[in-house]
Amino acid sequence: MSQDTEQQIITDATNETAMNRRAAMGFLGKLGLGAAAMGLAAGSTATAAPAKNIDGDVLNFALNLEYLEAAFYLAAVGRVDELRKIGGGADIRLPAGLDQDRGMQFKDGNVQALARDIAEDELQHVKFLYGALGKAAAPRPVIDLNGAFRAAGQAASGGKIDGFNPFANDLFFLHGAFIFEDVGVTAYNGAATLITNPAYLQAAAGILAVEAYHGGAIRSMLFQQRQISAAAGLYVGQVVQAISNLRGKVGGMKDQGLTDAKGMAVFAPADANGIAFPRSTREVLNIVYLAPGAKKGGFYPNGLNGNIK
């Protein structure tokens, strides 16, 4: 991104922020909240210190997550070697039976079409963040899509599912995708408050939106099959709920399965106000490391690269 382009984006974003602030003041005034609730947003130097600029660290944290998602989807469609050309030569561990040139064998054309579309999106996310960070970009860490999935399957099912391989069939692929997508959405939402550059914030918001589209599509496919037998005597809905429970347990209780307490479908997990859950970087790490407080493990055997890890 050129300096002129970035400066124009920042100028446009600043003007838009001022307009939004005036509109928000009017709305809050109707609620009786007024200027007090907008003190920080108004930029009062008496009450708020400038935020420390850690944009590079936040973007590198996002890049680490995108490396993982891209590896998963690209492996499924036989394009993982494209990712190996970006970010260094760290290992991407895959199940032994997966044909890395052809990918997995899909039986449902709709699932295959979704996999191909998401794979392309995730690859472009990696290229975008890697290019934006330039020499400051974190190298690709070691990624485990073999043992980590087996461990996640056992943990989510209470030991009932052994040897889970998301590339074995279409249904298992959707379960594997479910593990990632909601985490990506909550991670970008949580990181929003850490970004100071409006141009970077807008880009992160755009990626978050795409991840949310992915998550909704995957949830829709799983919901349609929620009563189908998945594995170890468990239905699809039960497996997905178990995954959600595990993520919620280690990731701040910010999760939902395919249905809510009333049995209503959940295509967009959100709080009582219909707002997507945010997760802190620590909560996200708890999930991808498969252990609360861990510094490495799970999908990242050696940990993430960068300052937030």
C-alpha positions as CSV (number, residue, x, y, z in Angstrom):
1,M,0.0,0.0,0.0
2,S,1.5,3.4,-1.0
3,Q,1.9,6.2,1.4
4,D,-0.5,8.4,-0.6
5,T,-3.1,5.7,-0.7
6,E,-2.8,5.0,3.1
7,Q,-2.9,8.7,3.9
8,Q,-6.1,9.1,1.8
9,I,-7.7,6.1,3.6
10,I,-6.7,7.6,7.0
11,T,-8.2,11.0,6.0
12,D,-11.4,9.4,4.8
13,A,-11.7,7.3,7.9
14,T,-11.1,10.4,10.1
15,N,-13.8,12.3,8.4
16,E,-16.2,9.4,8.6
17,T,-15.4,8.9,12.3
18,A,-16.3,12.5,13.0
19,M,-19.7,12.1,11.3
20,N,-20.3,8.8,13.2
21,R,-19.4,10.5,16.5
22,R,-21.9,13.3,15.9
23,A,-24.6,10.7,15.1
24,A,-23.7,8.6,18.1
25,M,-23.9,11.7,20.4
26,G,-27.4,12.4,19.2
27,F,-28.5,8.8,19.8
28,L,-26.9,8.5,23.2
29,G,-28.5,11.8,24.1
30,K,-31.9,10.3,23.5
31,L,-30.9,7.5,25.9
32,G,-29.9,10.0,28.5
33,L,-26.2,9.1,28.3
34,G,-24.9,12.2,26.6
35,A,-21.4,13.4,26.4
36,A,-20.2,11.4,29.5
37,A,-20.5,8.1,27.6
38,M,-18.6,9.6,24.7
39,G,-15.7,11.0,26.8
40,L,-13.1,8.6,25.5
41,A,-14.4,8.7,21.9
42,A,-14.3,12.5,22.0
43,G,-10.6,12.3,22.6
44,S,-10.5,14.1,26.0
45,T,-6.8,14.4,26.9
46,A,-7.8,14.9,30.5
47,T,-9.3,11.4,30.8
48,A,-7.5,9.2,28.3
49,A,-3.9,8.7,27.3
50,P,-3.1,7.8,23.7
51,A,-3.2,4.1,23.0
52,K,0.2,2.4,22.6
53,N,0.7,1.5,18.9
54,I,1.0,-2.3,18.7
55,D,-0.6,-2.5,15.3
56,G,2.3,-4.6,13.9
57,D,2.1,-7.1,16.8
58,V,-1.7,-7.4,16.3
59,L,-1.4,-7.9,12.6
60,N,1.3,-10.6,13.1
61,F,-1.0,-12.3,15.6
62,A,-3.7,-12.3,12.9
63,L,-1.2,-13.5,10.3
64,N,-0.3,-16.5,12.5
65,L,-4.0,-17.5,12.6
66,E,-4.4,-17.0,8.9
67,Y,-1.4,-19.3,8.3
68,L,-3.3,-22.0,10.2
69,E,-6.6,-21.5,8.4
70,A,-5.0,-21.3,5.0
71,A,-3.0,-24.5,5.7
72,F,-6.2,-26.4,6.6
73,Y,-8.3,-25.3,3.6
74,L,-5.4,-25.4,1.0
75,A,-4.5,-28.9,2.2
76,A,-8.1,-30.0,1.6
77,V,-8.1,-28.8,-2.0
78,G,-4.6,-29.9,-2.9
79,R,-2.9,-26.4,-2.9
80,V,-0.9,-26.5,0.4
81,D,2.4,-26.1,-1.5
82,E,1.2,-22.5,-2.4
83,L,1.3,-21.7,1.3
84,R,4.7,-23.3,1.7
85,K,6.2,-20.7,-0.6
86,I,5.1,-17.9,1.9
87,G,6.7,-17.2,5.3
88,G,9.6,-19.6,5.3
89,G,10.1,-23.3,5.4
90,A,8.5,-24.4,8.7
91,D,6.8,-27.7,8.7
92,I,3.1,-28.2,7.9
93,R,2.1,-31.5,9.4
94,L,-0.6,-33.4,7.6
95,P,-2.2,-36.9,7.9
96,A,-0.1,-39.5,6.1
97,G,-2.9,-40.6,3.8
98,L,-3.7,-37.2,2.4
99,D,-2.7,-36.6,-1.2
100,Q,-1.1,-33.2,-1.1
101,D,-1.3,-32.7,-4.8
102,R,-5.0,-33.6,-5.1
103,G,-6.3,-32.9,-1.7
104,M,-9.1,-34.9,-0.1
105,Q,-11.8,-36.7,-2.1
106,F,-15.1,-34.8,-1.8
107,K,-18.3,-36.5,-2.5
108,D,-20.6,-33.5,-2.2
109,G,-20.0,-30.8,-4.9
110,N,-21.4,-28.1,-2.6
111,V,-18.9,-28.9,0.2
112,Q,-16.1,-29.0,-2.4
113,A,-17.1,-25.6,-3.8
114,L,-17.2,-24.1,-0.3
115,A,-13.8,-25.5,0.5
116,R,-12.3,-24.1,-2.7
117,D,-13.8,-20.7,-2.2
118,I,-12.6,-20.5,1.5
119,A,-9.1,-21.8,0.5
120,E,-8.7,-18.9,-1.9
121,D,-9.9,-16.4,0.6
122,E,-7.5,-17.6,3.3
123,L,-4.6,-17.7,1.0
124,Q,-5.3,-14.1,0.0
125,H,-5.6,-13.1,3.7
126,V,-2.1,-14.5,4.2
127,K,-0.7,-12.7,1.2
128,F,-2.4,-9.4,2.2
129,L,-1.1,-9.4,5.8
130,Y,2.3,-10.7,4.9
131,G,2.7,-8.0,2.2
132,A,1.3,-5.2,4.5
133,L,3.8,-6.1,7.2
134,G,6.8,-6.4,4.8
135,K,10.0,-7.2,6.5
136,A,8.2,-7.1,9.9
137,A,6.0,-10.1,8.9
138,A,6.3,-13.1,11.3
139,P,7.5,-16.2,9.6
140,R,5.1,-19.1,9.3
141,P,5.3,-21.3,12.5
142,V,5.2,-25.1,12.6
143,I,1.5,-26.1,12.0
144,D,0.1,-29.4,13.0
145,L,-3.0,-30.6,11.2
146,N,-2.5,-34.2,12.2
147,G,-1.9,-34.9,15.9
148,A,-3.7,-31.7,16.9
149,F,-6.9,-32.7,15.3
150,R,-6.7,-36.2,16.9
151,A,-6.2,-34.5,20.3
152,A,-9.1,-32.1,19.7
153,G,-11.4,-34.9,18.6
154,Q,-10.6,-36.9,21.8
155,A,-11.0,-33.8,24.0
156,A,-14.3,-32.7,22.5
157,S,-15.8,-36.2,22.6
158,G,-14.6,-37.2,26.1
159,G,-12.3,-39.8,24.5
160,K,-15.1,-41.4,22.3
161,I,-13.6,-40.2,19.0
162,D,-10.1,-41.5,18.4
163,G,-7.9,-40.6,15.4
164,F,-10.1,-37.8,14.1
165,N,-9.0,-36.8,10.5
166,P,-10.8,-33.8,9.0
167,F,-9.7,-34.8,5.5
168,A,-11.3,-38.3,5.7
169,N,-14.7,-37.2,4.4
170,D,-17.0,-34.3,3.7
171,L,-18.7,-34.3,7.1
172,F,-15.4,-34.5,9.0
173,F,-14.1,-31.7,6.9
174,L,-17.0,-29.5,8.0
175,H,-16.3,-30.4,11.7
176,G,-12.7,-29.4,11.2
177,A,-13.7,-26.1,9.6
178,F,-16.1,-25.4,12.5
179,I,-13.2,-25.6,14.9
180,F,-11.5,-22.7,13.2
181,E,-14.0,-20.3,11.8
182,D,-15.7,-19.0,14.9
183,V,-12.3,-18.6,16.6
184,G,-11.2,-16.4,13.7
185,V,-14.3,-14.1,14.0
186,T,-13.9,-13.7,17.8
187,A,-10.2,-13.1,17.4
188,Y,-10.6,-10.3,14.9
189,N,-13.4,-8.8,17.0
190,G,-11.3,-8.8,20.1
191,A,-8.3,-7.3,18.4
192,A,-10.3,-4.4,17.1
193,T,-9.7,-2.4,20.2
194,L,-6.0,-2.8,20.0
195,I,-5.5,-1.4,16.5
196,T,-4.8,2.4,16.2
197,N,-4.4,2.9,12.5
198,P,-7.8,3.4,10.9
199,A,-6.6,1.9,7.6
200,Y,-5.5,-1.3,9.4
201,L,-8.7,-1.4,11.4
202,Q,-10.8,-1.2,8.2
203,A,-8.8,-4.1,6.7
204,A,-9.2,-6.2,9.8
205,A,-13.0,-5.5,9.8
206,G,-13.1,-6.6,6.2
207,I,-11.3,-9.9,7.0
208,L,-13.6,-10.4,10.0
209,A,-16.7,-10.0,7.7
210,V,-15.3,-12.7,5.3
211,E,-14.5,-15.0,8.2
212,A,-18.1,-14.6,9.5
213,Y,-19.5,-15.5,6.0
214,H,-17.4,-18.6,6.1
215,G,-18.6,-19.5,9.6
216,G,-22.2,-19.0,8.7
217,A,-22.0,-21.2,5.6
218,I,-20.3,-24.0,7.5
219,R,-22.8,-23.8,10.3
220,S,-25.6,-23.9,7.8
221,M,-24.3,-27.1,6.2
222,L,-23.7,-28.7,9.6
223,F,-27.2,-27.7,10.8
224,Q,-28.8,-29.4,7.8
225,Q,-27.0,-32.6,8.9
226,R,-27.3,-32.2,12.7
227,Q,-29.3,-35.4,13.2
228,I,-27.0,-37.6,11.0
229,S,-24.7,-40.0,12.8
230,A,-21.1,-38.6,12.9
231,A,-18.9,-41.0,14.8
232,A,-18.7,-43.1,18.0
233,G,-22.4,-43.1,18.3
234,L,-22.7,-39.3,18.3
235,Y,-24.8,-37.2,16.0
236,V,-23.4,-34.2,14.1
237,G,-25.2,-31.8,16.4
238,Q,-23.7,-33.5,19.5
239,V,-20.2,-33.4,18.1
240,V,-20.5,-29.7,17.1
241,Q,-21.9,-28.9,20.6
242,A,-19.0,-30.8,22.2
243,I,-16.5,-28.7,20.1
244,S,-18.3,-25.5,21.2
245,N,-18.3,-26.6,24.8
246,L,-14.6,-27.2,24.7
247,R,-13.8,-23.9,23.0
248,G,-16.1,-22.1,25.5
249,K,-14.4,-23.8,28.5
250,V,-10.9,-22.7,27.5
251,G,-11.8,-19.6,25.5
252,G,-13.9,-17.4,27.9
253,M,-17.4,-19.1,27.6
254,K,-18.0,-17.2,24.4
255,D,-19.4,-19.9,22.2
256,Q,-22.5,-21.5,20.8
257,G,-23.3,-24.8,19.1
258,L,-25.8,-25.2,16.3
259,T,-28.8,-24.6,18.5
260,D,-29.5,-22.4,21.6
261,A,-31.2,-23.4,24.9
262,K,-34.6,-23.1,23.2
263,G,-33.6,-25.4,20.4
264,M,-33.5,-22.5,17.9
265,A,-30.9,-22.6,15.1
266,V,-27.7,-20.6,15.6
267,F,-26.1,-19.5,12.4
268,A,-24.4,-16.4,13.8
269,P,-23.1,-17.0,17.4
270,A,-23.7,-13.8,19.3
271,D,-24.4,-12.3,22.8
272,A,-27.9,-11.2,24.0
273,N,-27.6,-8.0,21.9
274,G,-26.9,-9.9,18.7
275,I,-23.2,-8.8,18.8
276,A,-20.4,-11.2,17.8
277,F,-18.3,-12.4,20.8
278,P,-14.8,-10.9,21.2
279,R,-11.9,-13.0,22.5
280,S,-8.7,-11.7,24.0
281,T,-5.5,-13.0,22.5
282,R,-5.0,-15.2,25.5
283,E,-8.4,-16.8,25.1
284,V,-7.6,-17.5,21.4
285,L,-4.3,-19.0,22.3
286,N,-6.0,-21.3,24.9
287,I,-8.0,-22.7,22.0
288,V,-5.4,-23.1,19.3
289,Y,-2.8,-24.5,21.9
290,L,-5.6,-26.8,23.2
291,A,-4.7,-25.9,26.8
292,P,-5.4,-22.9,29.0
293,G,-2.3,-20.9,29.8
294,A,-0.1,-22.9,27.5
295,K,2.8,-21.2,25.5
296,K,2.7,-23.7,22.7
297,G,1.1,-26.9,21.6
298,G,-2.0,-28.1,19.8
299,F,-2.1,-26.7,16.2
300,Y,1.2,-24.7,16.9
301,P,3.6,-27.3,18.4
302,N,6.4,-24.6,18.8
303,G,4.0,-21.7,19.5
304,L,3.1,-18.7,17.4
305,N,5.8,-16.4,16.0
306,G,5.8,-12.7,16.9
307,N,5.4,-10.7,20.1
308,I,1.9,-12.0,20.9
309,K,2.2,-15.7,21.4
